[in-house]
Amino acid sequence: MAFHYFLLLSQVFLLLVSSSSWTSVAFTIQQTFFHCLSTNSMNSVALSSYYTPNNISSFTSILNSTANNLRYLLPTVPKPVIIFTPLSDAHVQAAVLCSKQLGLAIRVRSGGHDYEAVSYVSQIESPFLVLDLAGLRAIEVDIAQGTAWAQAGATVGEVYYRIAEKSKIHGFPMGVSTSLGIGGHITGGAYGTMMRMFGLGADNVLDVRMVDAEGKILDRKAMGEDLFWALRGGGGGSFGIILAWKLKLVNVPETVTVFTVTKTLEEGATKLLVKWQKIAPKLDDRLFIRVIIRPSSANLTVNRTVTASYMALFLGDPDTLLGIMGKRFPELGLTRANCTRMSWIGSVLYMALYPNVTAPEVLLQGKPQFQSYFKSKSDFVRALIPEKGLLGLWKIFLEEEIPLMIWNPYGGEMDRVPASATPFPHRRGTLFKIQYAVSWQDGAENMSRHISWIRKLYDYMGPYVSKNPREAYVNYRDFDLGMNKKGVTSLMEASSWGLKYFKSNFYRLVQVKTRVDPENFFRHEQSIPPLPVKKGIPLTGSNRRTLPTAVTFFASASALVTIL
């Protein structure tokens, strides 16, 4: 009876939308959704976990709380009709069921670091709600078993802190930014300063709990290996809602070594960067040296230059580190005075750019360190960028006030894991990854100029980076690569970004999507599409899990390759 009632209500809702009665519609959907949650959840739903624009102060506060990119908080950007912060798994299940019954699009936010804000903004679905998982952040660390369960709303920093609280010789390999939500972070792969030694966060996941499109809670055993594979690197928002990850802890030394050495163009930064490209992916697996490239100031003056900061974590002692660097990279001029010994948790703070006196408890705040207006893009590099290419790069780089590039070395464990092991394909043969970013503080005023600049920089780099496809990192989402259209998730259109993010793994992701969410309930601007279902074949019972057949699927994939 309740199901038919909600079907009728959704039809009325669509009728009201078509007649432009938006205010009354929004009020109706807000009331009805809350009633539906209360009816369908095993746990009571507190009013304090439910936000609507009717109380603009609290609604705006929660919407803005973890939004990393201020570009998506501008008044012209679409806003949700509801923000719901579930406090239990049952609340998440109810939210899925009620969203489906009311025809309400759903966006899921665990940290808010997604660069194009697909977790809290919808440009293709209206109306929509935001399911904010900030209330689900429990972490259980079992040192004896070498594992930890972390709920999706917990941040990377909180996970690091809780591990270090129990052990000085355990850690987990994932992101540098400590306010990343672990739910979405691992769905994109989760790289960090220990990836050359231990691989990605996604490579070290043992189990998962998620809610699927039918509102069911599944673990690894219940979902099967194909879906478990897809969740660990296939991007968030396509397959279900992550509730928690089970992590395999890794062993770290009781003390590690860090350093930062900065060089300007005048101090030979260009030649040093050429040398870094040659040796960084081939160094001892314990050594990770990233390069942070910035201008010397934000003022467009004639004396402005480029600075390259070599920032490193070594899972060992300074003497061993100095021996490695003296043999492999003496040009950097590393000295003992540059090296600092500290605990692994101390290195987490160091690499995240916290001041040296910062106590680890800051990691429990769970909020972004920085919020700004920005646009970002990414590349993977498989052949050395010559000095000539770098000289041209600097000219464009210095045209912008606040540009940034971060070059992260690969090699080590990243070379040993096959590209098909998880959806994250950027493995063997990758020398390093580049993140490009531009930020500004004047809102929409000069936004088009800044975005045009980063596109110019990206176009310049085309000849020097990966090709066919030009690879990109899914956790640095970039709508310039393409978007689903309103109401449509097309395989053809999705391939424009899908092949860049996942290479040939994209085809397997489409197959998994078609089996587990054929109606495409979980969707956004760059979600994985299901294949069209053949007419006359019902999506019930065993057919739901076997469609499409391998023949149909690979025929589609082959046709796609031919067209591209």
C-alpha positions as CSV (number, residue, x, y, z in Angstrom):
1,M,0.0,0.0,0.0
2,A,2.8,2.4,1.0
3,F,4.6,1.7,-2.3
4,H,1.6,2.6,-4.4
5,Y,1.0,5.7,-2.4
6,F,4.6,6.9,-3.1
7,L,4.2,6.1,-6.8
8,L,1.1,8.2,-6.9
9,L,2.8,11.0,-5.0
10,S,5.8,11.0,-7.4
11,Q,3.4,11.4,-10.3
12,V,1.8,14.3,-8.7
13,F,5.2,15.7,-7.9
14,L,6.2,15.6,-11.6
15,L,3.0,17.2,-12.6
16,L,3.6,20.1,-10.2
17,V,7.1,20.5,-11.5
18,S,5.8,20.8,-15.0
19,S,3.4,23.6,-13.9
20,S,6.3,25.5,-12.2
21,S,4.9,25.3,-8.7
22,W,8.4,24.8,-7.4
23,T,8.1,26.2,-3.9
24,S,5.1,24.0,-3.0
25,V,6.7,21.0,-4.7
26,A,9.9,21.4,-2.7
27,F,8.0,21.7,0.6
28,T,6.0,18.6,-0.3
29,I,9.0,16.5,-1.2
30,Q,10.8,17.6,2.0
31,Q,7.9,16.6,4.2
32,T,7.2,13.4,2.4
33,F,10.8,12.3,2.3
34,F,11.2,12.7,6.0
35,H,8.0,10.8,6.6
36,C,9.3,8.1,4.3
37,L,12.6,7.9,6.1
38,S,10.8,7.5,9.5
39,T,8.6,4.8,8.1
40,N,11.3,2.8,6.3
41,S,14.2,3.0,8.7
42,M,14.7,0.5,11.5
43,N,16.3,3.3,13.5
44,S,14.5,6.5,14.4
45,V,15.4,9.6,12.3
46,A,16.3,12.7,14.3
47,L,15.1,16.0,13.0
48,S,18.6,17.4,13.7
49,S,20.0,15.1,10.9
50,Y,17.6,16.6,8.3
51,Y,18.3,20.0,6.7
52,T,16.2,22.0,4.1
53,P,16.4,25.5,2.7
54,N,13.5,26.4,5.0
55,N,16.1,26.9,7.7
56,I,18.7,28.7,5.5
57,S,21.3,29.2,8.3
58,S,21.7,25.5,9.3
59,F,21.2,24.3,5.7
60,T,24.0,26.6,4.3
61,S,26.3,25.7,7.2
62,I,26.1,22.0,6.5
63,L,26.3,22.4,2.8
64,N,29.4,24.5,3.0
65,S,31.0,22.5,5.8
66,T,33.2,20.2,3.7
67,A,32.9,21.8,0.2
68,N,36.5,22.0,-0.8
69,N,35.9,23.9,-4.1
70,L,34.1,27.3,-3.4
71,R,33.4,27.5,-7.1
72,Y,30.4,25.2,-6.5
73,L,29.0,27.3,-3.7
74,L,28.3,30.3,-5.8
75,P,24.6,31.5,-5.8
76,T,24.1,30.4,-9.4
77,V,25.0,26.8,-8.7
78,P,22.0,24.4,-8.2
79,K,21.3,23.5,-4.5
80,P,19.8,20.4,-3.1
81,V,16.2,20.4,-1.7
82,I,17.3,18.2,1.2
83,I,20.6,17.4,3.0
84,F,20.3,14.3,5.2
85,T,23.1,13.2,7.5
86,P,22.4,9.5,8.4
87,L,23.6,8.2,11.7
88,S,23.2,4.5,11.0
89,D,23.4,2.0,8.1
90,A,19.6,1.7,8.3
91,H,19.3,5.4,7.6
92,V,21.3,5.0,4.4
93,Q,19.1,2.1,3.3
94,A,16.0,4.1,4.0
95,A,17.4,7.1,2.0
96,V,18.0,4.9,-1.0
97,L,14.5,3.4,-0.9
98,C,12.8,6.7,-0.4
99,S,14.8,8.5,-3.1
100,K,13.8,5.8,-5.6
101,Q,10.1,5.9,-4.5
102,L,9.9,9.7,-4.9
103,G,12.0,9.9,-8.0
104,L,14.5,12.1,-6.2
105,A,18.2,12.1,-7.5
106,I,20.7,11.3,-4.8
107,R,24.3,12.6,-4.3
108,V,26.6,11.1,-1.7
109,R,29.2,13.1,0.1
110,S,31.9,11.6,2.4
111,G,34.5,14.4,2.3
112,G,33.7,17.0,-0.2
113,H,37.1,17.0,-2.0
114,D,35.7,16.0,-5.3
115,Y,37.0,18.7,-7.7
116,E,33.8,19.1,-9.7
117,A,31.5,18.7,-6.7
118,V,29.5,15.7,-7.9
119,S,28.9,14.7,-4.3
120,Y,26.9,17.9,-3.4
121,V,25.9,19.5,-6.7
122,S,23.8,18.2,-9.6
123,Q,23.8,20.0,-12.9
124,I,21.9,17.3,-14.7
125,E,19.3,16.1,-12.2
126,S,16.6,18.2,-10.4
127,P,15.4,18.0,-7.7
128,F,18.2,16.2,-5.8
129,L,19.2,15.5,-2.2
130,V,22.7,15.3,-0.6
131,L,23.3,12.3,1.6
132,D,26.2,13.6,3.8
133,L,28.0,10.8,5.6
134,A,29.8,13.0,8.1
135,G,27.9,11.3,10.9
136,L,29.3,7.9,10.0
137,R,32.9,8.1,11.0
138,A,33.6,5.2,13.5
139,I,37.0,3.6,13.2
140,E,37.9,0.2,14.8
141,V,41.6,-0.7,14.7
142,D,42.7,-4.3,15.4
143,I,46.5,-4.4,15.7
144,A,46.6,-8.1,16.5
145,Q,44.8,-8.8,13.2
146,G,46.6,-6.0,11.3
147,T,43.3,-4.6,10.1
148,A,40.9,-1.6,10.6
149,W,37.3,-1.0,9.8
150,A,36.6,2.7,8.9
151,Q,33.2,4.1,8.2
152,A,32.8,6.1,5.0
153,G,32.5,9.5,6.7
154,A,35.8,9.2,8.5
155,T,38.6,11.3,7.1
156,V,42.0,10.1,6.1
157,G,43.5,12.0,9.0
158,E,41.2,10.4,11.5
159,V,42.1,6.9,10.2
160,Y,45.8,7.7,10.4
161,Y,45.4,9.1,14.0
162,R,43.5,6.0,15.2
163,I,46.1,3.6,13.8
164,A,49.0,5.6,15.3
165,E,47.0,5.7,18.6
166,K,47.3,1.9,18.8
167,S,50.7,1.4,17.3
168,K,53.9,3.2,16.4
169,I,54.8,0.7,13.7
170,H,51.6,0.5,11.7
171,G,50.1,2.7,9.1
172,F,48.0,2.7,5.9
173,P,48.9,3.9,2.4
174,M,46.5,6.6,1.1
175,G,46.1,10.3,0.7
176,V,48.3,13.3,1.7
177,S,45.3,15.6,2.3
178,T,44.1,14.7,5.8
179,S,40.5,15.9,5.4
180,L,39.7,13.6,2.5
181,G,36.6,11.4,3.2
182,I,37.7,7.8,3.1
183,G,34.4,6.7,1.5
184,G,35.1,8.5,-1.8
185,H,38.8,8.6,-1.6
186,I,39.3,4.8,-2.0
187,T,36.8,4.5,-4.7
188,G,39.2,6.5,-6.9
189,G,42.3,4.4,-5.9
190,A,43.8,6.5,-3.1
191,Y,47.4,7.3,-3.8
192,G,49.8,8.8,-1.3
193,T,53.4,9.0,-0.1
194,M,53.8,5.3,0.6
195,M,52.4,4.0,-2.8
196,R,55.8,3.2,-4.1
197,M,56.3,0.8,-1.2
198,F,52.8,-0.5,-0.6
199,G,50.6,0.5,-3.6
200,L,47.3,2.4,-3.4
201,G,44.8,2.4,-0.6
202,A,42.5,0.5,-2.9
203,D,45.2,-2.3,-3.2
204,N,45.1,-2.7,0.5
205,V,41.3,-3.1,1.1
206,L,40.2,-6.5,2.4
207,D,36.4,-6.0,2.6
208,V,33.7,-3.4,2.2
209,R,30.1,-2.7,3.3
210,M,27.8,-0.9,0.9
211,V,24.2,-0.2,0.1
212,D,23.1,-1.2,-3.4
213,A,20.4,0.3,-5.6
214,E,17.8,-2.0,-4.0
215,G,18.6,-0.8,-0.5
216,K,20.4,-4.0,0.5
217,I,23.6,-4.0,2.6
218,L,26.3,-6.1,0.9
219,D,29.8,-7.2,2.0
220,R,32.5,-8.7,-0.2
221,K,31.1,-12.2,0.0
222,A,27.5,-11.1,-0.8
223,M,28.4,-8.8,-3.7
224,G,30.9,-11.0,-5.5
225,E,34.4,-10.3,-6.7
226,D,33.4,-8.2,-9.8
227,L,31.6,-5.6,-7.8
228,F,34.3,-5.6,-5.1
229,W,36.8,-5.0,-7.9
230,A,34.8,-2.1,-9.3
231,L,34.5,-0.3,-6.0
232,R,38.2,-0.2,-5.4
233,G,39.2,2.5,-8.0
234,G,36.1,2.7,-10.3
235,G,35.1,6.1,-9.0
236,G,32.4,7.1,-6.6
237,G,28.7,7.5,-7.2
238,S,28.1,4.7,-9.8
239,F,27.6,1.4,-8.0
240,G,26.2,2.1,-4.5
241,I,26.9,3.9,-1.3
242,I,30.0,2.9,0.7
243,L,29.3,2.4,4.4
244,A,32.7,1.2,5.5
245,W,36.1,-0.2,4.3
246,K,38.1,-3.0,5.9
247,L,41.8,-2.0,5.6
248,K,44.9,-4.1,5.7
249,L,47.4,-2.2,7.8
250,V,51.1,-2.0,6.7
251,N,54.3,-2.0,8.8
252,V,56.2,1.3,9.1
253,P,59.4,2.1,10.9
254,E,59.1,3.6,14.4
255,T,60.9,6.6,13.0
256,V,61.0,7.9,9.4
257,T,62.9,10.7,7.7
258,V,61.4,13.7,5.8
259,F,63.0,16.6,3.9
260,T,62.1,19.6,1.7
261,V,64.7,21.2,-0.6
262,T,63.6,24.1,-2.8
263,K,65.3,25.4,-6.0
264,T,64.5,28.3,-8.3
265,L,65.0,28.5,-12.0
266,E,68.1,30.6,-11.3
267,E,69.4,27.8,-9.1
268,G,69.1,25.2,-11.9
269,A,65.5,24.0,-11.2
270,T,65.0,23.0,-14.8
271,K,68.0,20.6,-15.1
272,L,67.2,19.2,-11.7
273,L,63.6,18.4,-12.8
274,V,65.0,16.6,-15.9
275,K,67.2,14.5,-13.6
276,W,64.3,13.9,-11.2
277,Q,62.2,12.4,-14.0
278,K,65.0,9.9,-14.7
279,I,65.6,8.7,-11.2
280,A,62.5,9.3,-9.0
281,P,60.5,6.3,-10.3
282,K,63.6,4.0,-9.9
283,L,64.7,4.9,-6.4
284,D,64.5,2.7,-3.4
285,D,60.8,1.8,-2.9
286,R,60.9,3.3,0.6
287,L,61.7,6.8,-0.9
288,F,58.9,9.0,-2.3
289,I,60.0,12.4,-3.6
290,R,57.2,14.6,-4.9
291,V,57.8,18.0,-6.6
292,I,55.6,21.0,-5.7
293,I,56.0,23.7,-8.4
294,R,54.8,27.3,-7.6
295,P,55.7,30.8,-8.6
296,S,57.9,32.8,-6.2
297,S,55.1,35.3,-5.7
298,A,51.5,36.0,-6.7
299,N,52.5,39.3,-8.3
300,L,53.0,39.4,-12.0
301,T,56.4,41.2,-11.9
302,V,59.5,40.9,-14.0
303,N,61.5,39.4,-11.2
304,R,59.0,36.5,-10.7
305,T,60.4,33.0,-11.0
306,V,59.4,29.4,-10.6
307,T,60.2,27.4,-7.5
308,A,60.4,23.6,-7.3
309,S,60.2,22.1,-3.8
310,Y,61.4,18.5,-3.5
311,M,59.4,17.1,-0.6
312,A,60.1,13.6,0.5
313,L,59.2,10.8,2.9
314,F,61.7,8.0,3.5
315,L,60.7,4.9,5.5
316,G,64.1,4.7,7.1
317,D,66.9,6.6,8.8
318,P,68.8,9.7,7.6
319,D,72.1,7.9,7.1
320,T,70.6,5.4,4.7
321,L,68.7,8.2,2.9
322,L,71.8,10.3,2.5
323,G,73.6,7.3,1.0
324,I,70.9,6.8,-1.5
325,M,70.6,10.4,-2.5
326,G,74.4,10.9,-2.7
327,K,74.6,8.0,-5.2
328,R,71.4,8.6,-7.2
329,F,70.6,12.4,-6.9
330,P,73.7,14.3,-5.7
331,E,72.6,17.3,-7.8
332,L,69.9,18.2,-5.3
333,G,72.6,18.8,-2.6
334,L,70.7,17.1,0.2
335,T,72.5,17.5,3.6
336,R,71.9,16.1,7.0
337,A,70.6,19.5,8.1
338,N,67.8,19.2,5.5
339,C,66.7,15.8,7.1
340,T,64.3,15.5,10.0
341,R,63.5,12.3,11.9
342,M,60.0,11.8,13.2
343,S,57.3,9.3,13.8
344,W,55.2,8.1,10.9
345,I,52.2,10.1,12.2
346,G,54.5,13.1,12.4
347,S,55.3,12.6,8.7
348,V,51.6,12.6,7.9
349,L,51.3,16.1,9.4
350,Y,54.6,17.2,7.6
351,M,53.5,16.0,4.2
352,A,50.1,17.7,4.7
353,L,51.9,21.0,5.2
354,Y,51.0,21.5,8.9
355,P,53.4,23.6,11.0
356,N,56.1,21.5,12.7
357,V,54.7,22.2,16.2
358,T,51.2,20.8,15.3
359,A,49.9,18.1,17.6
360,P,48.4,15.0,15.9
361,E,45.0,15.7,17.5
362,V,44.4,18.3,14.8
363,L,43.7,15.3,12.5
364,L,40.5,14.6,14.5
365,Q,39.0,17.9,13.4
366,G,38.0,16.3,10.1
367,K,37.6,19.6,8.2
368,P,39.4,20.9,5.1
369,Q,42.6,22.9,5.8
370,F,42.0,25.0,2.7
371,Q,39.0,26.1,0.8
372,S,39.3,28.1,-2.4
373,Y,37.9,28.7,-5.8
374,F,39.9,26.4,-8.1
375,K,40.1,24.4,-11.3
376,S,42.3,21.3,-11.6
377,K,43.4,18.9,-14.3
378,S,45.8,15.9,-14.4
379,D,48.2,13.9,-16.6
380,F,50.2,10.8,-16.5
381,V,53.7,10.9,-18.0
382,R,55.4,7.8,-19.7
383,A,58.4,9.5,-21.4
384,L,60.8,12.1,-20.2
385,I,59.8,15.7,-20.7
386,P,62.9,17.3,-22.3
387,E,64.4,20.6,-21.1
388,K,63.0,22.4,-24.1
389,G,59.5,21.3,-23.1
390,L,60.0,22.5,-19.6
391,L,61.2,26.0,-20.7
392,G,58.0,26.5,-22.7
393,L,56.0,25.3,-19.7
394,W,57.5,27.9,-17.5
395,K,56.5,30.7,-19.8
396,I,52.9,29.8,-19.6
397,F,53.1,28.9,-15.9
398,L,54.2,32.4,-15.0
399,E,51.3,34.0,-16.8
400,E,48.9,33.1,-14.0
401,E,48.8,34.6,-10.4
402,I,48.4,31.5,-8.3
403,P,49.2,28.4,-10.4
404,L,50.3,25.1,-8.9
405,M,51.7,21.8,-10.2
406,I,52.4,18.7,-8.2
407,W,54.5,15.9,-9.8
408,N,54.2,12.5,-8.0
409,P,56.6,9.7,-8.9
410,Y,55.5,6.2,-9.6
411,G,57.5,3.0,-9.9
412,G,58.1,0.5,-7.1
413,E,55.0,-1.4,-6.1
414,M,53.0,0.6,-8.7
415,D,55.1,-1.1,-11.4
416,R,54.5,-4.5,-10.0
417,V,50.6,-4.4,-9.8
418,P,48.9,-5.3,-13.1
419,A,46.7,-2.5,-14.6
420,S,43.7,-4.8,-14.4
421,A,44.1,-5.7,-10.7
422,T,41.7,-2.8,-9.9
423,P,40.0,-0.3,-12.1
424,F,42.9,2.2,-11.5
425,P,45.0,1.5,-14.6
426,H,47.9,3.9,-14.3
427,R,50.5,1.4,-13.3
428,R,53.4,-0.1,-15.2
429,G,55.4,2.2,-17.4
430,T,54.1,5.4,-15.7
431,L,56.9,7.6,-14.6
432,F,54.9,10.2,-12.7
433,K,51.6,12.0,-12.4
434,I,51.0,15.7,-12.8
435,Q,48.3,17.6,-11.1
436,Y,47.7,21.1,-12.5
437,A,45.7,23.6,-10.5
438,V,44.8,27.3,-10.5
439,S,43.1,29.0,-7.6
440,W,41.6,32.5,-7.0
441,Q,39.7,34.3,-4.3
442,D,37.4,36.7,-6.2
443,G,34.6,34.2,-6.9
444,A,33.0,34.5,-10.3
445,E,34.7,37.8,-11.3
446,N,37.7,36.4,-13.2
447,M,36.8,32.7,-13.2
448,S,36.6,32.4,-17.0
449,R,40.1,33.9,-17.3
450,H,41.6,31.5,-14.8
451,I,39.9,28.5,-16.4
452,S,41.0,29.5,-19.9
453,W,44.6,29.7,-18.6
454,I,44.7,26.1,-17.2
455,R,43.2,24.8,-20.4
456,K,46.0,26.6,-22.3
457,L,48.6,25.0,-20.0
458,Y,46.9,21.5,-20.5
459,D,46.9,21.9,-24.3
460,Y,50.6,22.8,-24.2
461,M,51.4,19.6,-22.3
462,G,49.7,17.4,-24.8
463,P,52.8,16.3,-26.8
464,Y,54.7,15.4,-23.6
465,V,52.2,13.1,-21.7
466,S,50.4,9.8,-22.2
467,K,48.5,9.3,-25.5
468,N,45.7,7.1,-26.9
469,P,44.2,7.7,-24.5
470,R,45.5,10.8,-22.7
471,E,45.1,9.4,-19.2
472,A,43.6,11.3,-16.2
473,Y,43.0,10.6,-12.5
474,V,39.3,10.0,-11.6
475,N,39.7,11.6,-8.2
476,Y,40.7,14.8,-9.9
477,R,37.4,14.9,-11.8
478,D,37.5,17.2,-14.8
479,F,34.3,18.1,-16.7
480,D,36.4,19.3,-19.6
481,L,36.7,15.7,-20.5
482,G,33.0,15.3,-21.1
483,M,29.7,15.0,-19.1
484,N,26.6,13.0,-19.2
485,K,23.6,14.9,-20.5
486,K,20.5,15.7,-18.5
487,G,18.5,12.6,-18.1
488,V,20.8,10.5,-20.3
489,T,23.9,8.4,-19.4
490,S,25.3,7.5,-22.8
491,L,28.0,4.8,-23.3
492,M,29.4,6.8,-26.2
493,E,29.6,10.0,-24.3
494,A,30.9,8.3,-21.1
495,S,33.8,6.8,-23.0
496,S,35.2,10.3,-23.6
497,W,36.2,10.4,-19.9
498,G,35.9,6.7,-19.0
499,L,38.8,5.6,-21.2
500,K,41.0,8.4,-19.8
501,Y,40.2,7.5,-16.2
502,F,40.2,3.7,-16.5
503,K,41.6,2.8,-20.0
504,S,40.3,-0.7,-21.0
505,N,39.1,-1.3,-17.5
506,F,36.2,1.0,-18.4
507,Y,34.6,-1.8,-20.4
508,R,34.5,-4.1,-17.4
509,L,33.1,-1.3,-15.2
510,V,30.3,-0.9,-17.7
511,Q,29.6,-4.6,-17.5
512,V,29.5,-4.5,-13.7
513,K,27.3,-1.5,-13.7
514,T,24.8,-3.1,-16.1
515,R,24.5,-6.1,-13.8
516,V,24.2,-4.4,-10.4
517,D,22.4,-1.1,-11.3
518,P,20.7,-1.6,-14.8
519,E,18.2,1.2,-14.1
520,N,21.1,3.6,-13.5
521,F,19.8,4.8,-10.1
522,F,23.3,5.9,-9.0
523,R,24.4,8.4,-11.6
524,H,26.0,11.8,-11.9
525,E,27.8,13.9,-14.5
526,Q,30.6,11.4,-15.0
527,S,29.1,8.2,-13.7
528,I,29.6,4.8,-15.3
529,P,26.7,4.0,-17.7
530,P,24.9,0.7,-18.0
531,L,24.5,-0.9,-21.4
532,P,21.0,-0.5,-23.0
533,V,18.8,-3.5,-22.0
534,K,17.4,-5.6,-24.8
535,K,13.7,-5.2,-25.3
536,G,11.6,-8.2,-24.1
537,I,14.2,-9.4,-21.5
538,P,13.0,-8.6,-18.0
539,L,15.4,-7.3,-15.4
540,T,14.4,-9.8,-12.7
541,G,15.8,-12.9,-11.1
542,S,18.9,-14.4,-12.8
543,N,18.6,-12.2,-15.9
544,R,19.4,-9.2,-13.8
545,R,22.7,-10.6,-12.9
546,T,23.7,-12.1,-16.3
547,L,22.8,-9.3,-18.6
548,P,24.5,-8.3,-20.8
549,T,26.1,-11.5,-22.1
550,A,29.8,-11.5,-22.8
551,V,29.1,-11.5,-26.5
552,T,26.8,-8.5,-26.3
553,F,29.2,-6.6,-24.0
554,F,32.4,-7.2,-25.9
555,A,30.7,-6.4,-29.2
556,S,29.7,-3.1,-27.8
557,A,33.2,-2.5,-26.5
558,S,34.8,-3.4,-29.9
559,A,32.3,-1.1,-31.7
560,L,33.3,1.7,-29.3
561,V,37.0,1.2,-30.0
562,T,36.3,1.3,-33.7
563,I,34.4,4.6,-33.5
564,L,37.0,6.2,-31.3
